[in-house]
Amino acid sequence: MTTMTNHEAAHAHEAEQIADAAERQPGNETSNGNNLVLSIVLFLVLFVLFAAGLWTMSLFTTVTFVVGLAMCMVALFGTFDLVPRLLT
């Protein structure tokens, strides 16, 4: 019969504690996702704003180009900064 040394016993006790902690933690769960209606509305608003900005920039005056550029920048800001904040 073999006997455990104090060092081996300490490691066995640590392993038991880790296994117990792992059993108590909840498993990985998939999120419920985002609201479909809100996602569609945000997509449509931001896409139309971006497309309208491109169209406005194509009117070939300085003022319309700057206004269209601002519209595109607002649409991109909304897409990459505001939408992730709203949908998380």
C-alpha positions in Angstrom: 0.0 0.0 0.0 1.4 3.4 -0.9 0.9 6.4 1.2 0.6 10.0 0.0 3.1 12.6 1.0 1.9 15.9 2.4 2.8 17.6 -0.9 0.7 15.1 -2.9 -2.2 15.4 -0.5 -2.1 19.2 -0.8 -2.2 18.9 -4.6 -5.1 16.4 -4.5 -7.0 18.8 -2.2 -6.4 21.7 -4.6 -7.6 19.6 -7.5 -10.8 18.8 -5.7 -11.4 22.4 -4.9 -10.9 23.4 -8.6 -13.3 20.6 -9.7 -15.9 21.7 -7.2 -15.7 25.3 -8.4 -16.0 24.2 -12.0 -19.1 22.2 -11.2 -20.8 25.2 -9.5 -20.2 27.6 -12.4 -23.0 27.9 -14.9 -22.2 26.6 -18.4 -21.9 28.7 -21.5 -25.2 30.1 -22.7 -26.1 31.7 -26.0 -27.5 35.2 -25.7 -31.1 35.8 -26.6 -30.0 38.2 -29.4 -31.3 41.6 -30.2 -34.8 42.9 -30.9 -35.4 42.1 -34.6 -37.7 45.2 -35.2 -35.1 47.6 -33.6 -32.3 46.0 -35.7 -34.3 46.4 -38.9 -35.3 50.0 -38.1 -31.7 51.0 -37.2 -30.4 49.4 -40.4 -32.9 51.1 -42.6 -32.4 54.6 -41.0 -28.6 54.4 -41.1 -28.5 52.9 -44.6 -30.8 55.5 -46.1 -28.9 58.3 -44.3 -25.6 57.0 -45.7 -27.1 56.6 -49.3 -28.7 60.1 -49.1 -25.3 61.5 -48.0 -23.6 59.9 -51.0 -26.3 61.3 -53.3 -26.1 64.7 -51.7 -22.3 64.7 -52.2 -22.8 64.0 -55.9 -24.6 67.3 -56.5 -21.2 69.0 -57.2 -21.5 72.1 -55.1 -19.3 72.8 -52.1 -22.2 73.2 -49.7 -24.0 70.0 -50.8 -20.7 68.1 -50.7 -20.0 69.2 -47.1 -23.6 68.4 -46.1 -23.5 65.0 -47.8 -20.1 64.3 -46.1 -21.6 65.2 -42.8 -24.6 62.9 -43.4 -22.3 60.0 -44.3 -20.1 60.6 -41.2 -23.2 60.7 -38.9 -24.4 57.4 -40.5 -21.0 55.7 -40.0 -20.7 57.1 -36.4 -24.2 55.7 -35.7 -23.3 52.4 -37.2 -20.0 51.8 -35.5 -20.5 53.6 -32.2 -24.2 54.1 -31.2 -25.6 50.8 -32.5 -23.3 48.6 -30.5 -24.2 50.6 -27.4 -27.9 50.2 -28.0 -27.9 46.6 -28.9 -25.8 45.2 -26.1 
